[in-house]
Amino acid sequence: MSRLDDCREIVRQLWPYLDGALPDEWQVRVVAHLDACTNCTSHFDFARVFLEAIQRSGAVSLDVEPLRARVVAALEAEGMRAP
């Protein structure tokens, strides 16, 4: 697997990681990758700050997938691509 493929896979796992929904093996893999990759760390920092802002807003639901889907759709409508 190339470094870019590895980064893509880690970025895909950031939301489940932050939700505590990854198996232990994946949690270890994400942490190790983030320790070594500043590019992915910026994605992680954004996701963490975004979730903290949502939590502070009081608009948190137990099912965050619909919110995530709306955010991704809005970003894609603006011409951004999901990793």
Rosetta silent file (secondary structure, phi, psi, omega in degrees, C-alpha in Angstrom):
SEQUENCE: MSRLDDCREIVRQLWPYLDGALPDEWQVRVVAHLDACTNCTSHFDFARVFLEAIQRSGAVSLDVEPLRARVVAALEAEGMRAP
SCORE:     score description
SCORE:     0.000 S_00000001
   1 L     0.000  133.149  179.865    0.000    0.000    0.000 S_00000001
   2 L   -74.754  163.647  178.094    1.402    3.407   -0.918 S_00000001
   3 H   -58.452  -41.821  179.279    1.798    6.213    1.580 S_00000001
   4 H   -63.952  -42.112  177.268   -1.058    8.101   -0.120 S_00000001
   5 H   -63.263  -40.877  178.526   -3.342    5.054    0.091 S_00000001
   6 H   -61.910  -44.350  178.833   -2.427    4.644    3.749 S_00000001
   7 H   -61.580  -44.391  179.259   -3.270    8.312    4.408 S_00000001
   8 H   -59.051  -43.893 -179.524   -6.617    7.969    2.631 S_00000001
   9 H   -64.611  -41.175  179.401   -7.494    4.935    4.731 S_00000001
  10 H   -65.347  -44.773  179.923   -6.525    6.703    7.964 S_00000001
  11 H   -60.814  -37.266  177.257   -8.548    9.816    7.062 S_00000001
  12 H   -64.281  -25.131 -176.754  -11.575    7.572    6.396 S_00000001
  13 H   -94.231   -2.802 -174.987  -11.200    6.162    9.899 S_00000001
  14 H   -63.409  -44.417 -179.143  -10.903    9.503   11.740 S_00000001
  15 H   -63.915  -49.406  176.556  -14.614    9.966   12.463 S_00000001
  16 H   -60.858  -35.360  177.618  -15.083    6.420   13.821 S_00000001
  17 H   -61.066  -49.155 -179.326  -11.826    6.867   15.763 S_00000001
  18 H   -65.416  -27.612  177.127  -13.073   10.072   17.371 S_00000001
  19 L   -82.038   -4.593 -177.466  -16.381    8.377   18.155 S_00000001
  20 L    71.450   25.831 -174.352  -14.532    5.525   19.891 S_00000001
  21 L  -103.051    7.495  179.779  -16.060    3.103   17.403 S_00000001
  22 L   -94.301  147.065  172.058  -12.886    1.483   16.049 S_00000001
  23 L   -62.110  156.163 -177.533  -11.540   -1.885   17.135 S_00000001
  24 H   -52.335  -41.576 -178.942   -8.378   -1.663   19.269 S_00000001
  25 H   -58.424  -44.031  179.444   -6.164   -2.737   16.344 S_00000001
  26 H   -70.900  -36.846  177.610   -7.394    0.173   14.223 S_00000001
  27 H   -58.887  -44.690  178.641   -7.133    2.649   17.098 S_00000001
  28 H   -62.448  -42.782 -179.846   -3.459    1.747   17.476 S_00000001
  29 H   -63.544  -43.319  179.289   -2.940    2.056   13.722 S_00000001
  30 H   -62.880  -47.895 -179.054   -4.588    5.500   13.579 S_00000001
  31 H   -60.227  -45.472 -179.661   -2.570    6.816   16.542 S_00000001
  32 H   -61.829  -42.446 -179.888    0.709    5.516   15.096 S_00000001
  33 H   -65.405  -45.410 -179.346   -0.022    7.063   11.716 S_00000001
  34 H   -62.972  -32.101  177.440   -1.029   10.422   13.211 S_00000001
  35 H   -64.320  -26.802 -174.034    2.203   10.482   15.230 S_00000001
  36 H  -108.211   -9.907 -170.846    4.192   10.266   11.987 S_00000001
  37 L  -125.931  104.804 -179.400    2.074   12.144    9.435 S_00000001
  38 H   -69.033  -28.496  177.267    1.532   15.891    9.733 S_00000001
  39 H   -62.053  -47.242 -179.412   -0.773   15.895    6.694 S_00000001
  40 H   -72.579  -28.566  177.517   -3.216   13.542    8.376 S_00000001
  41 H   -61.038  -36.813  178.393   -2.811   15.331   11.689 S_00000001
  42 H   -65.457  -37.158  175.682   -4.372   18.424   10.115 S_00000001
  43 H   -64.680  -43.172  179.128   -7.401   16.323    9.080 S_00000001
  44 H   -62.218  -45.838 -179.830   -7.613   14.921   12.593 S_00000001
  45 H   -59.796  -42.725  177.895   -7.396   18.384   14.163 S_00000001
  46 H   -61.447  -49.451 -177.607  -10.213   19.648   11.931 S_00000001
  47 H   -60.630  -42.596 -179.791  -12.444   16.657   12.713 S_00000001
  48 H   -63.672  -48.321 -179.271  -11.794   16.963   16.458 S_00000001
  49 H   -64.841  -39.948  178.083  -12.488   20.713   16.560 S_00000001
  50 H   -59.894  -48.970 -179.902  -15.575   20.275   14.364 S_00000001
  51 H   -64.011  -37.952  177.213  -17.023   17.621   16.683 S_00000001
  52 H   -62.588  -40.881  178.996  -16.233   19.727   19.748 S_00000001
  53 H   -65.031  -41.321  178.024  -18.097   22.679   18.189 S_00000001
  54 H   -62.858  -44.053  179.822  -21.095   20.475   17.403 S_00000001
  55 H   -62.548  -42.454  179.568  -21.119   19.149   20.968 S_00000001
  56 H   -65.658  -28.255 -177.020  -20.939   22.661   22.428 S_00000001
  57 H   -72.687  -17.050 -178.095  -23.826   23.773   20.212 S_00000001
  58 L    81.787    4.979 -178.247  -26.168   21.301   21.854 S_00000001
  59 L   -94.392   27.495 -175.535  -27.173   19.932   18.448 S_00000001
  60 L   -87.506  133.686  174.328  -25.710   16.510   19.185 S_00000001
  61 L  -116.695  157.954  176.866  -27.656   13.398   18.431 S_00000001
  62 L   -65.931  -26.582  179.726  -26.574    9.871   19.217 S_00000001
  63 L  -104.130   96.346 -176.652  -26.620    9.183   15.478 S_00000001
  64 L   -85.365   -7.771 -177.500  -24.065   11.567   13.939 S_00000001
  65 H   -60.748  -42.657  177.618  -24.072    9.864   10.530 S_00000001
  66 H   -61.217  -38.813  177.079  -26.954   11.972    9.124 S_00000001
  67 H   -64.684  -45.934  178.909  -25.120   15.151   10.169 S_00000001
  68 H   -58.790  -43.858 -179.466  -21.864   13.895    8.659 S_00000001
  69 H   -62.225  -40.451  178.658  -23.660   13.030    5.412 S_00000001
  70 H   -65.893  -41.028  179.410  -25.184   16.532    5.204 S_00000001
  71 H   -64.538  -46.239  179.428  -21.806   18.171    5.838 S_00000001
  72 H   -61.740  -42.695  179.064  -20.065   16.022    3.222 S_00000001
  73 H   -62.297  -40.876  179.083  -22.857   16.734    0.701 S_00000001
  74 H   -65.266  -41.170  178.549  -22.574   20.478    1.335 S_00000001
  75 H   -65.087  -43.320  178.726  -18.791   20.374    0.884 S_00000001
  76 H   -64.674  -34.761  177.982  -19.118   18.354   -2.321 S_00000001
  77 H   -65.049  -24.385  177.660  -21.726   20.825   -3.626 S_00000001
  78 L   -90.379    5.403  175.457  -19.040   23.496   -3.202 S_00000001
  79 L    95.931    5.535  178.725  -16.636   21.474   -5.334 S_00000001
  80 L   -91.504  149.753  179.995  -14.653   19.727   -2.591 S_00000001
  81 L  -106.929  137.842  173.473  -14.055   15.994   -2.744 S_00000001
  82 L   -73.514  143.347 -179.876  -14.362   13.628    0.197 S_00000001
  83 L   -64.639    0.000    0.000  -11.199   11.585    0.761 S_00000001
